[in-house]
Each structure stands twice: as structure tokens, then as C-alpha cells.
């Protein structure tokens, strides 16, 4: 995790498997699915604040991680296992 610093760009790197997606696509989800995706993301990449969970077209979830410069997106499978992050 890289803490957020105003004006500092996030590094251009990724870890693991990143689903084929375009930032901004998908459907915002809430409830149990969002809670499970957030819990999985925070277990692997602790320290950020998650402000939303988006379900992608392939069924995976993107957990949007704010307050840190990296990772900003944590990708979680349909069965709530972290696939990768960027």
C-alpha cells in the first residue's frame, strides 16, 4: 500500500490477474455481495477506505480503494477471492 499524498500520481503497476474492463463500467452493488467483496479486498490489501463495489460484466467485483495512491482497484472473483489489484 502507498499512502495518499496530494499531487502524487499512483504508480503504473498491477499485481495478479486484472479482468478485462474499462474504468467506470459495471453496476454498483450493495448488501451481502459488497460486504464480502470488501472484506476479501481488505484482507489482502489493508489500509485503504473502500467507497464502492462494482460488479463487472464477467461477474467479478471491483472494490474501489480510496485514501491510498496504490492500489486503487482491487479485483475480487465471484466466489470472493482476490484476483489482483492495480
C-alpha positions as CSV (number, residue, x, y, z in Angstrom):
1,X,0.0,0.0,0.0
2,X,1.2,3.5,-0.8
3,X,-0.4,6.2,1.4
4,X,-2.2,9.1,-0.4
5,X,-0.3,12.3,-0.9
6,X,-1.9,15.2,-2.7
7,X,-0.5,15.7,-6.2
8,X,1.4,12.4,-6.2
9,X,0.4,10.1,-9.1
10,X,-0.3,6.5,-8.5
11,X,2.4,4.1,-9.8
12,X,1.5,2.4,-13.0
13,X,1.7,-1.3,-11.9
14,X,-0.5,-4.2,-11.2
15,X,-0.4,-7.4,-9.2
16,X,-2.2,-10.7,-10.1
17,X,-5.0,-11.1,-12.7
18,X,-6.9,-8.0,-13.8
19,X,-10.2,-8.7,-15.5
20,X,-10.9,-7.1,-18.9
21,X,-12.7,-3.9,-18.0
22,X,-12.9,-0.2,-18.6
23,X,-12.9,2.0,-15.6
24,X,-16.4,3.3,-15.0
25,X,-18.2,0.3,-16.3
26,X,-20.2,-2.2,-14.3
27,X,-23.0,-1.9,-11.7
28,X,-22.6,-0.6,-8.2
29,X,-23.7,-3.3,-5.7
30,X,-24.5,-3.2,-2.0
31,X,-25.5,-5.6,0.7
32,X,-24.0,-9.0,1.3
33,X,-22.1,-9.2,-2.0
34,X,-20.5,-5.8,-1.5
35,X,-19.7,-6.7,2.1
36,X,-18.0,-10.0,1.1
37,X,-16.0,-8.3,-1.7
38,X,-14.8,-5.5,0.6
39,X,-13.8,-8.0,3.3
40,X,-11.8,-10.0,0.8
41,X,-10.1,-6.9,-0.6
42,X,-9.2,-5.6,2.8
43,X,-7.8,-8.9,4.0
44,X,-5.3,-8.9,1.1
45,X,-4.7,-5.1,0.8
46,X,-5.4,-3.5,4.2
47,X,-5.2,0.2,5.0
48,X,-7.5,1.9,2.5
49,X,-11.1,3.1,2.6
50,X,-13.4,1.3,0.2
51,X,-16.1,3.7,-1.1
52,X,-17.9,1.4,-3.6
53,X,-18.1,-2.0,-5.0
54,X,-18.9,-2.5,-8.7
55,X,-19.9,-5.8,-10.3
56,X,-18.2,-6.2,-13.7
57,X,-19.8,-7.9,-16.8
58,X,-17.9,-11.1,-16.2
59,X,-19.3,-11.4,-12.6
60,X,-16.1,-10.2,-10.9
61,X,-16.1,-7.3,-8.5
62,X,-14.0,-4.2,-8.4
63,X,-13.5,-2.8,-5.0
64,X,-12.7,0.9,-5.3
65,X,-10.0,1.8,-2.7
66,X,-9.6,5.4,-1.8
67,X,-7.2,7.2,0.6
68,X,-4.2,5.4,-0.9
69,X,-2.3,6.1,-4.1
70,X,-1.9,2.3,-4.8
71,X,-3.7,0.0,-5.1
72,X,-6.7,1.9,-6.3
73,X,-8.8,-1.0,-7.7
74,X,-8.9,-4.5,-6.1
75,X,-10.5,-7.2,-8.2
76,X,-12.4,-10.0,-6.5
77,X,-13.8,-13.1,-8.1
78,X,-17.4,-14.2,-8.0
79,X,-16.5,-16.5,-5.1
80,X,-14.9,-13.6,-3.2
81,X,-11.2,-14.4,-3.7
82,X,-8.9,-11.5,-4.6
83,X,-7.7,-11.9,-8.2
84,X,-5.4,-8.9,-8.4
85,X,-5.1,-5.2,-7.9
86,X,-3.8,-2.0,-9.7
